[in-house]
Amino acid sequence: MTNTMQASSPTTKQTQRAWPRVLLLFLILLAFARVTWQLGGKDLWWDETLSLQRAESSLPDILLGRLVMSDGFTQVATTDQHPFLFFLLQGLLLRLAGDSEYALRFVPAMAATLLVPSVWAFARRLQRGDAFPPSSPYWAALLAAVSPFFLWYGQEARPYALWAVLAVLSAYPPARLIQEGGLSRAWIAGYIALLLMFLTSHYYAVFLLPVHALLLYLWLAERSRVKAAIIAAGLVLGGAALAAAAFWFIIVAQQGGGNFPSISLSILGPDLLNAFSLGLSVDLADVWLLDLLFGVIAAAGAAWSLRSRRSLRNGGWLPVTLIAAPILAILVVNVFSPAYMNARHMSLLGGPFILLLGAGLGVAWRLRPWFSLLLGAALILGSGCSTFNYFTVEQYAKDDFSRLGNQLDGHIAPGDLVLIKPPFAWRAFAYYLPLATMTGMPGANQNAPTFGAPMLERDWDERFALMDELTRDKRRIWLLISGTHPYADLQGRTEGWLDDNLFKVQETTYFSHSSLKSALYLPEVPVYESLPDSLHNRVDAVLGDTIRLAGIELGAPATPDLALPVTLYWEAVTPTDRRYKYALRLTEIRDDGATETLSVSEREPYDGAIPTIYWDPGKIIVEYSELPPAKWPQPPDGADAEAFWARYRLTLQVYDAETLEPLPVTQAGAAETAEDGHTLILPCCPR
């Protein structure tokens, strides 16, 4: 029996050594799967498209943070407020993998995943020095893997998740230093690299330099207090210089705090606690009790880490200090100018907070394992509910640019004008909208010219004069609005001028945190006394003795990714109290006799803005419509044009919007009546 036990002992020890690594690997894979699930499923919002614009810039512009904004007339160079590291990594990835939402968000997703082994290693280091209880590393890794905050920012193409992991990693080598009394050259080189990466990714990294200075002082003081004081003072002074430079650059030069509120600890504390506990996909008013539980557990972890001289000597004060130093710094900065918007700017606190949570659950495990499991289950359940909200509740979705793009796909056509409000948002609109001619920036082009509104660096009289010039002789004017920067036109003067000078026929609002919407205008009310002399395709067809289609015009040939402009000339024969819709179809008769629909537009005239119940007999209503993009027919070189175009039909039906009953064709005019008696076959193509 003894021999058997001895023989099995090595295997048992190997198993005991292996299972923590297996558990850690599982938690890393869990974090990766969670943060990459539907990574490209949410639309980019304005901040993320700034990352895209910067990442796709040249290397000098990435390093200098140079961004160029344009309204189509004027280009304005601006400077991004964040250092370059994240955008350098993102730019490299974009050049390798393209600019999909998934590729844009891959760097922060990897940073959020890397946070799991980072907090595990840091907690393990503190646990070895008796500053943390034994089970703390696993609790910390688990909470990092399910963190709603780092799910949110792990799926956002911004540097916030990277800041968090670098804050933890850069503090690890000095923590190792004070425990082991020295570092190899490789560790020193790694520490310098990590610190430089942190400083080149987040200006607030300077808030942690005093912590690093204190760590180095404590280590050097055992050898030479004078040398320790000199080096620590140098690091602090260097950090102060960097902090002053960052403050001047962000707050003074860039006026980065201009729209930030002034804060106090009573505001900052609950905001940060809720963010790092349950994330942004919950309402603080509903979950404050669970937030409080997170706070109590973290406080228990802090108390344990600070409980003795031995724990303090081995770095137990580090997690607390890594949280307290930036909070104190931001409150001091707030005295001069507000520099805090929300918890994302303080994401460097997220890792230390998770460390304290892990320590607190480790303390509970030492007291009563079942109690620790109960507390851990409560935290994980709360995190799970927040995660569920993030993926399922529209309130926590990003700006719905995709729906806007789908809505406008097939509607923007040659002869239209597109106005973007504000011009700063052009990259977001260009990414999702079918503005095939938007090649990087607003400006004139041959199909649908695009301009910013309000125009940059001009007084309002000049802006209005330019809009008057732009909108003149256009078929339709589209105004696309993102309220990300409402202060670009707080009084809504742009919309006011358009409402006063043009005819609004449509306004659509999309779900958004930034008031995303579109509006369609015409240069004038499209009701006239007679048909224009320039009309070539007169039809003079009557449907149901009620509505006359006086004529039709097709626009110039369009590319496959643009709509085909169609102008319809309507007239009421008699007054009606019914609202009618129409279906306009382009069809092809195949060789086997079957009919294939290539494109269809089915709508109420002007989408209900000018319904048939308001039509006056004898008045001409000109409707600028379109056929959505299709594979537009083109006769091959040398083909018999008449035989080719004989295969295509443009048909029209008018029907009751409520009953769906079609109106019969009572007079075909220049068109033909189909066999069903209620479909017009219109002249559509050159014969």
C-alpha positions in Angstrom: 0.0 0.0 0.0 2.8 2.4 0.9 4.6 1.7 -2.4 1.3 2.3 -4.3 0.9 5.6 -2.5 4.4 6.6 -3.1 4.1 5.6 -6.8 1.0 7.7 -7.2 2.3 10.7 -5.3 4.2 12.4 -8.3 1.1 12.1 -10.5 -1.0 13.7 -7.7 1.4 16.6 -7.3 1.5 17.1 -11.1 -2.3 17.2 -11.1 -2.4 19.7 -8.2 0.1 21.9 -10.1 -1.8 21.6 -13.4 -5.4 22.4 -12.4 -4.8 26.1 -11.6 -3.3 26.6 -15.0 -6.2 24.7 -16.6 -8.6 27.0 -14.7 -6.8 30.1 -15.7 -6.8 28.9 -19.4 -10.5 28.3 -19.1 -11.1 31.9 -17.8 -9.0 33.4 -20.5 -10.9 31.4 -23.2 -14.2 32.5 -21.5 -13.2 36.2 -21.6 -12.1 35.8 -25.3 -15.3 34.1 -26.3 -17.4 36.6 -24.5 -15.7 39.7 -25.8 -15.5 38.4 -29.4 -19.1 37.2 -29.6 -20.9 39.7 -31.9 -17.8 41.8 -31.9 -18.8 43.3 -35.2 -22.6 43.1 -34.5 -23.0 46.7 -33.2 -22.5 49.7 -35.4 -19.6 52.0 -34.9 -20.4 55.2 -33.1 -18.9 58.6 -33.7 -15.9 58.1 -31.4 -15.0 54.8 -33.0 -15.0 56.4 -36.5 -12.5 58.9 -35.2 -10.3 55.9 -34.3 -10.9 54.6 -37.9 -10.0 58.0 -39.4 -6.8 58.2 -37.3 -5.8 54.6 -37.9 -6.1 54.9 -41.6 -4.0 58.1 -41.7 -0.3 58.2 -42.5 2.3 57.3 -39.9 3.3 60.9 -39.1 -0.4 61.9 -38.7 -1.0 58.9 -36.4 2.0 59.8 -34.2 1.1 63.5 -34.1 -2.6 62.8 -33.7 -3.5 64.9 -36.8 -7.0 64.7 -38.1 -8.5 66.7 -40.9 -12.1 67.7 -41.0 -13.9 69.1 -44.0 -17.2 70.7 -44.9 -16.6 70.4 -48.7 -15.3 73.9 -48.9 -12.8 74.2 -46.1 -10.4 71.7 -44.6 -9.6 72.2 -40.9 -6.7 70.3 -39.3 -7.3 69.3 -35.7 -5.4 67.3 -33.1 -6.8 64.2 -31.4 -6.6 64.3 -27.6 -5.2 60.7 -27.2 -1.6 59.6 -27.6 -0.7 57.4 -30.5 0.0 53.8 -29.3 -3.5 52.4 -29.7 -4.1 53.9 -33.1 -0.7 52.7 -34.3 -1.7 49.1 -33.4 -5.1 49.6 -34.9 -3.6 51.1 -38.1 -1.3 48.1 -38.5 -4.2 45.7 -38.1 -6.4 47.6 -40.5 -3.8 47.4 -43.2 -3.6 43.6 -42.7 -7.3 42.7 -42.1 -9.4 45.6 -43.5 -11.7 48.1 -41.8 -14.6 45.9 -40.7 -16.2 46.5 -37.3 -14.6 43.3 -36.2 -11.1 44.3 -37.2 -11.5 47.8 -35.8 -12.4 46.3 -32.4 -10.0 43.4 -32.3 -7.2 45.3 -30.4 -9.5 46.4 -27.5 -11.0 42.9 -27.5 -7.5 41.4 -27.0 -6.7 43.9 -24.3 -9.9 43.0 -22.4 -8.9 39.3 -22.8 -5.3 40.0 -21.6 -6.7 41.6 -18.5 -7.6 38.2 -17.1 -4.1 36.7 -16.9 -2.8 40.2 -15.9 -4.9 40.5 -12.8 -4.3 36.8 -12.0 -0.5 37.3 -12.1 -0.7 40.5 -10.1 -2.9 38.9 -7.5 -0.6 35.9 -7.4 2.3 38.1 -6.8 0.6 39.8 -3.9 -0.7 36.5 -2.5 2.9 35.2 -2.4 3.8 38.1 -0.2 0.9 37.4 2.1 -0.8 40.7 1.0 -3.8 38.7 -0.6 -5.5 35.5 0.5 -4.6 32.3 -1.4 -7.8 32.1 -3.5 -7.7 35.8 -4.6 -6.0 35.3 -8.0 -8.8 33.0 -9.2 -11.6 35.2 -8.0 -9.9 38.2 -9.6 -9.4 36.3 -12.9 -13.1 35.2 -12.9 -14.4 38.7 -12.2 -12.2 40.1 -15.0 -13.5 37.5 -17.4 -17.2 38.4 -16.7 -16.7 42.2 -16.2 -19.5 44.1 -18.0 -17.4 47.2 -18.1 -14.6 45.5 -20.0 -17.1 43.8 -22.2 -18.5 47.2 -23.2 -15.0 48.7 -23.9 -13.5 45.5 -25.1 -16.1 45.8 -28.0 -15.4 49.5 -28.6 -12.8 50.7 -31.1 -11.2 53.0 -28.6 -8.2 52.7 -26.3 -9.9 52.3 -22.9 -9.4 48.6 -22.5 -5.8 48.9 -23.5 -5.3 51.6 -20.8 -6.6 49.2 -18.1 -4.4 46.3 -18.9 -1.3 48.5 -19.3 -2.0 50.0 -15.9 -1.8 46.6 -14.3 1.1 45.2 -16.4 3.3 48.3 -15.9 2.9 48.0 -12.1 3.8 44.3 -12.0 7.6 44.6 -12.4 8.1 47.1 -9.6 5.8 45.0 -7.4 8.1 42.0 -8.1 11.1 44.2 -7.5 10.1 45.1 -3.9 9.3 41.5 -3.1 12.4 39.8 -4.6 14.9 42.6 -4.1 16.0 42.8 -7.7 15.1 42.4 -11.4 17.0 40.8 -14.3 17.9 42.9 -17.3 15.0 41.4 -19.2 12.6 42.4 -16.5 14.0 45.9 -16.4 13.7 46.2 -20.2 10.2 44.9 -20.0 9.2 47.3 -17.3 10.6 50.3 -19.3 8.7 49.1 -22.4 5.4 48.7 -20.5 5.7 52.1 -18.9 6.5 53.8 -22.2 3.5 51.9 -23.8 1.3 53.1 -20.9 2.5 56.7 -21.2 2.0 56.7 -25.0 -1.6 55.3 -24.8 -3.2 57.5 -22.0 -2.3 60.9 -20.6 -3.7 59.9 -17.3 -0.9 57.4 -16.9 1.1 60.3 -15.4 -1.3 60.1 -12.4 0.3 56.7 -11.6 3.9 57.8 -12.0 4.1 58.8 -8.3 3.1 55.3 -7.4 5.9 53.9 -9.5 8.3 56.5 -8.0 7.3 55.3 -4.5 7.9 51.7 -5.4 11.4 52.5 -6.8 12.1 54.6 -3.7 11.2 51.8 -1.3 13.5 49.4 -3.1 16.4 51.8 -3.5 16.1 53.1 0.0 17.5 49.9 1.4 20.7 50.5 -0.5 21.0 54.3 -0.6 18.4 56.8 0.6 20.1 59.6 -1.2 20.1 57.8 -4.5 16.5 56.6 -3.9 15.3 60.2 -3.2 17.0 61.5 -6.3 15.6 58.9 -8.6 12.1 59.1 -7.1 12.1 62.9 -7.2 13.2 62.8 -10.8 10.4 60.4 -11.8 7.8 62.6 -9.9 9.1 65.8 -11.4 9.1 64.2 -14.9 5.6 63.0 -14.3 4.6 66.5 -13.1 6.0 67.9 -16.3 4.2 65.4 -18.4 1.0 66.1 -16.5 1.3 69.8 -17.0 1.9 69.3 -20.7 -1.1 67.0 -21.0 -3.3 69.4 -19.1 -2.3 72.3 -21.3 -2.7 70.2 -24.5 -6.1 68.7 -23.6 -7.7 71.4 -21.4 -6.2 74.6 -22.7 -5.2 74.1 -26.3 -7.9 71.6 -27.3 -10.5 72.9 -24.8 -11.2 69.2 -24.0 -13.0 70.0 -20.8 -15.3 72.5 -22.4 -18.4 70.2 -22.3 -17.3 68.4 -19.1 -19.3 69.0 -15.9 -17.6 69.9 -12.7 -17.5 67.0 -10.4 -17.0 66.1 -6.7 -16.1 62.9 -4.9 -19.8 62.4 -4.2 -20.5 62.3 -7.9 -17.3 60.6 -9.0 -17.4 57.8 -6.4 -20.8 56.3 -7.3 -20.2 56.7 -11.0 -16.9 54.8 -10.9 -18.3 52.2 -8.5 -21.2 51.4 -10.7 -19.1 51.4 -13.9 -16.5 49.0 -12.6 -19.0 46.8 -10.8 -21.9 46.3 -13.2 -20.9 48.3 -16.2 -22.8 50.8 -18.3 -25.7 48.6 -19.3 -27.7 49.0 -16.0 -29.5 51.9 -14.4 -27.6 53.1 -11.2 -30.9 53.8 -9.5 -32.0 50.2 -9.8 -28.8 48.4 -8.8 -27.3 50.7 -6.1 -27.7 47.9 -3.5 -25.6 45.5 -5.6 -23.1 48.2 -6.3 -22.8 48.7 -2.6 -22.1 45.0 -2.2 -19.3 45.2 -4.7 -17.9 48.2 -2.8 -18.1 46.4 0.6 -16.3 43.4 -0.8 -13.6 45.6 -2.4 -13.2 47.4 0.9 -12.7 44.1 2.7 -10.0 43.2 0.2 -8.3 46.6 0.8 -8.5 46.1 4.6 -6.8 42.7 4.3 -4.1 44.0 2.0 -3.3 46.8 4.4 -3.6 44.7 7.6 0.1 44.3 8.6 3.6 45.6 8.1 4.5 42.4 6.2 1.6 42.9 3.7 2.5 46.5 3.3 6.1 45.7 2.7 5.2 43.2 0.0 3.0 45.6 -1.9 -0.4 45.3 -0.3 -0.8 49.0 -0.6 -0.5 48.9 -4.3 -4.1 48.2 -5.5 -5.5 50.9 -3.1 -2.9 53.4 -4.2 -3.4 52.6 -7.9 -7.1 53.6 -7.4 -6.6 56.5 -5.0 -3.9 58.4 -6.9 -5.8 59.0 -10.1 -9.0 59.9 -8.3 -7.1 62.4 -6.1 -5.4 63.8 -9.2 -8.6 64.2 -11.2 -10.2 66.0 -8.3 -7.2 68.4 -8.1 -7.3 69.0 -11.9 -11.1 69.6 -11.6 -10.3 72.7 -9.4 -8.7 74.3 -12.5 -10.9 72.8 -15.2 -13.3 69.9 -15.5 -11.4 66.9 -17.0 -13.8 64.0 -16.4 -16.7 62.9 -18.6 -17.4 59.4 -17.5 -15.7 56.2 -16.2 -14.1 55.3 -19.6 -11.6 58.0 -19.0 -10.6 56.4 -15.7 -10.5 52.8 -17.1 -7.0 52.5 -15.6 -8.8 52.0 -12.2 -10.6 48.9 -13.4 -7.8 46.4 -13.0 -6.9 47.4 -9.4 -10.6 47.4 -8.4 -11.0 43.8 -9.7 -7.9 42.9 -7.7 -9.5 44.2 -4.5 -12.7 42.4 -5.3 -10.7 39.2 -5.7 -9.0 39.8 -2.3 -12.3 40.5 -0.7 -13.8 37.2 -1.9 -10.6 35.5 -0.8 -11.1 36.9 2.7 -14.6 35.5 2.7 -13.3 32.1 1.5 -10.9 32.0 4.5 -13.8 32.7 6.9 -16.5 30.5 5.3 -16.1 29.0 1.8 -19.9 28.8 1.3 -20.2 32.5 2.2 -17.6 33.3 -0.4 -19.4 31.2 -3.0 -22.7 33.0 -2.2 -21.1 36.5 -2.5 -19.3 35.5 -5.7 -22.6 34.1 -7.2 -24.3 37.4 -6.4 -21.5 39.4 -8.2 -21.5 37.0 -11.2 -25.3 37.0 -11.4 -25.3 40.8 -11.5 -22.6 40.9 -14.1 -24.6 38.3 -16.1 -27.7 40.5 -16.1 -25.7 43.5 -17.2 -24.2 41.4 -20.0 -27.7 40.3 -21.1 -28.8 43.9 -21.2 -25.8 44.8 -23.3 -26.6 42.3 -26.0 -30.4 42.5 -26.0 -31.7 45.9 -24.8 -31.8 48.6 -27.5 -31.2 51.3 -24.9 -27.6 50.1 -24.6 -27.0 49.8 -28.4 -24.8 52.2 -30.3 -26.0 54.6 -32.9 -28.0 52.8 -35.6 -26.2 53.9 -38.7 -26.8 50.6 -40.4 -30.6 51.1 -40.3 -30.1 54.6 -41.6 -27.9 53.3 -44.4 -30.4 50.6 -45.3 -33.2 53.2 -45.4 -31.3 55.4 -47.7 -29.9 52.6 -49.9 -31.5 53.0 -53.3 -32.8 56.5 -52.5 -29.9 58.8 -52.9 -29.6 59.4 -56.6 -27.8 61.6 -59.1 -29.1 65.2 -58.9 -29.5 64.9 -55.1 -27.6 66.9 -52.5 -26.5 65.4 -49.1 -25.8 67.6 -46.1 -24.1 66.2 -43.1 -24.6 67.7 -39.6 -22.1 68.2 -38.1 -19.3 67.9 -40.6 -17.1 66.2 -37.9 -19.3 63.1 -38.3 -18.5 62.6 -42.0 -16.5 59.4 -41.5 -19.4 57.7 -39.6 -21.8 58.5 -42.4 -19.4 57.6 -45.1 -18.8 54.2 -43.5 -22.4 53.1 -43.5 -24.3 55.2 -46.1 -24.5 54.5 -49.8 -22.7 57.6 -50.7 -20.6 55.9 -53.4 -19.1 59.2 -54.4 -17.9 60.1 -50.9 -14.3 59.4 -51.3 -13.0 60.1 -47.9 -14.4 63.6 -47.3 -17.3 65.8 -48.1 -17.2 67.7 -51.3 -18.4 68.0 -54.8 -18.7 65.0 -57.0 -20.5 63.9 -60.1 -23.4 62.0 -58.6 -24.6 63.2 -55.2 -22.5 66.1 -53.8 -21.9 65.9 -50.1 -21.2 68.9 -47.8 -21.1 69.6 -44.1 -23.7 71.7 -42.4 -23.2 74.1 -40.7 -20.0 75.0 -42.6 -16.8 75.3 -40.7 -15.2 78.6 -39.6 -17.8 80.8 -41.3 -20.4 83.2 -39.9 -24.1 82.3 -40.2 -24.8 84.8 -43.1 -22.1 83.2 -45.2 -23.3 79.7 -44.2 -26.9 80.5 -45.3 -25.6 82.0 -48.6 -23.7 78.8 -49.3 -26.6 76.6 -48.5 -28.8 78.7 -50.8 -26.3 78.2 -53.6 -25.9 74.4 -52.9 -29.6 73.7 -52.8 -30.5 75.6 -55.9 -31.5 73.4 -58.9 -31.2 70.1 -56.9 -33.8 67.4 -57.2 -33.8 66.7 -53.5 -31.8 67.6 -50.5 -31.0 65.1 -47.7 -30.0 66.3 -44.3 -28.3 63.6 -42.2 -28.0 64.5 -38.5 -25.9 63.0 -35.7 -26.3 64.8 -32.3 -22.9 63.6 -31.1 -21.8 67.3 -31.2 -25.0 69.2 -30.6 -22.9 72.2 -29.7 -21.9 72.6 -33.3 -25.4 74.1 -33.8 -27.1 74.4 -30.5 -30.0 76.6 -31.8 -30.7 74.3 -34.7 -30.2 77.1 -37.2 -29.3 74.7 -40.0 -32.7 72.9 -39.8 -34.4 76.3 -39.3 -33.1 77.7 -42.5 -34.0 74.5 -44.4 -37.5 74.5 -43.0 -38.0 78.1 -43.9 -36.6 77.9 -47.4 -37.3 74.4 -48.6 -40.2 71.9 -48.5 -39.7 69.1 -46.0 -41.4 65.9 -47.2 -39.9 63.3 -44.8 -38.2 63.0 -41.4 -37.0 59.7 -39.9 -35.6 59.2 -36.5 -33.4 56.2 -35.7 -32.4 54.7 -32.3 -29.3 56.5 -31.2 -27.6 58.0 -28.2 -26.9 61.0 -30.4 -30.3 61.9 -32.0 -29.5 60.2 -35.3 -32.0 61.1 -38.0 -32.5 62.0 -41.6 -34.7 64.6 -43.4 -35.7 65.0 -47.0 -36.3 68.4 -48.6 -37.4 69.7 -52.0 -36.3 73.0 -53.3 -40.0 74.1 -53.5 -43.5 72.7 -53.0 -43.8 70.4 -56.1 -47.3 71.5 -57.2 -47.7 73.4 -60.5 -50.4 74.8 -62.7 -49.3 72.9 -65.8 -46.8 70.4 -67.2 -43.4 71.8 -68.1 -42.6 72.3 -71.8 -39.5 70.1 -71.3 -41.5 67.0 -70.6 -40.9 64.5 -73.4 -42.6 61.3 -72.2 -46.2 62.4 -71.9 -48.4 59.5 -70.9 -51.9 60.9 -70.2 -53.1 57.7 -68.6 -56.1 57.7 -66.2 -56.7 55.2 -63.4 -60.1 54.7 -61.9 -61.4 58.0 -63.3 -59.6 59.5 -60.3 -55.8 59.9 -60.9 -54.0 60.8 -64.1 -50.4 59.9 -64.8 -49.6 62.8 -67.1 -46.0 61.9 -67.8 -42.8 60.1 -66.7 -39.1 60.8 -67.0 -36.2 58.5 -66.2 -32.9 59.9 -65.1 -29.5 59.5 -66.6 -28.1 55.9 -66.5 -26.9 55.2 -62.9 -24.2 52.9 -61.6 -25.3 49.7 -59.9 -24.8 51.1 -56.5 -27.0 54.1 -57.1 -30.8 54.5 -57.6 -32.3 55.2 -61.0 -34.1 58.6 -60.7 -37.7 58.6 -61.8 -39.9 61.7 -62.1 -43.6 61.1 -62.1 -46.2 63.8 -63.1 -49.5 63.3 -61.3 -52.8 65.0 -61.6 -56.1 64.5 -59.7 -59.0 64.1 -62.2 -61.6 64.4 -59.4 -61.3 65.0 -55.7 -60.9 61.9 -53.6 -61.2 61.0 -49.9 -59.0 57.9 -50.4 -55.2 57.6 -50.0 -53.6 55.8 -52.8 -50.2 54.1 -53.2 -48.4 53.0 -56.3 -46.0 50.2 -57.3 -43.5 51.0 -60.0 -41.6 47.9 -61.4 -38.8 47.3 -63.8 -39.2 43.7 -65.1 -37.4 41.5 -67.6 -39.1 38.8 -69.8 -36.7 35.9 -69.9 -36.3 33.5 -72.8 -38.6 31.0 -71.1 -41.4 33.5 -71.0 -41.2 34.0 -67.2 -41.1 37.6 -65.8 -38.3 38.6 -63.4 -38.6 41.8 -61.3 -35.3 43.7 -61.4 -36.3 46.7 -59.2 -39.5 47.9 -57.5 -40.5 51.1 -55.7 -43.8 50.8 -53.8 -44.9 53.8 -51.8 -47.4 56.6 -51.2 -46.5 59.8 -53.2 -43.6 61.4 -51.2 -44.1 58.8 -48.6 -47.4 60.4 -47.5 -46.1 64.0 -47.3 -48.4 65.0 -50.2 -51.3 62.3 -50.0 -53.9 62.1 -52.7 -56.6 63.3 -50.4 -55.1 66.8 -50.7 -54.7 66.8 -54.4 -56.6 69.6 -56.2 -58.0 68.7 -59.7 -56.1 70.4 -62.5 -52.9 70.8 -60.4 -49.7 68.9 -61.4 -47.9 67.2 -58.6 -44.3 66.4 -59.6 -42.8 63.5 -57.6 -39.1 62.9 -57.6 -38.9 59.2 -56.9 -36.5 56.4 -57.8 -36.0 52.8 -58.5 -33.6 51.1 -56.1 -30.2 49.9 -57.3 -30.4 46.9 -59.7 -28.3 45.4 -62.5 -29.5 48.0 -64.9 -29.8 46.6 -68.5 -27.3 47.7 -71.1 -27.4 46.5 -74.7 -24.1 44.8 -75.7 -22.0 46.3 -78.4 -23.4 45.5 -81.8 -26.7 44.2 -80.5 -30.1 44.9 -82.0 -31.3 47.7 -79.7 -35.0 47.2 -80.5 -34.9 43.5 -79.9 -32.9 44.0 -76.7 -35.2 46.6 -75.1 -38.3 44.6 -76.1 -37.5 42.2 -73.2 -37.9 45.0 -70.5 -41.1 46.5 -69.1 -41.7 49.4 -66.8 -45.1 48.9 -65.2 -47.3 50.9 -62.8 -50.2 50.0 -60.5 -52.1 52.4 -58.3 -54.1 50.9 -55.4 -56.0 51.9 -52.3 -53.7 52.2 -49.4 -56.2 50.7 -47.0 -58.0 48.0 -49.0 -55.1 47.3 -51.4 -57.7 47.3 -54.2 -56.0 48.3 -57.5 -57.5 51.0 -59.7 -58.5 49.9 -63.2 -56.9 51.6 -66.2 -59.7 53.6 -67.8 -57.4 55.4 -70.3 -54.0 54.1 -71.4 -52.9 57.2 -73.3 -49.3 56.7 -74.6 -48.9 53.6 -72.4 -50.4 50.1 -72.8 -52.8 48.3 -70.6 -51.8 44.8 -69.3 -54.1 41.8 -69.5 -55.1 42.2 -65.9 -56.7 45.6 -66.7 -55.1 47.5 -63.8 -51.4 47.6 -64.8 -49.9 50.2 -67.1 -47.0 49.3 -69.3 -45.0 52.5 -69.6 -42.5 53.7 -72.1 -39.2 53.1 -70.3 -36.4 52.4 -72.5 -35.0 53.6 -75.8 -36.5 51.6 -78.7 
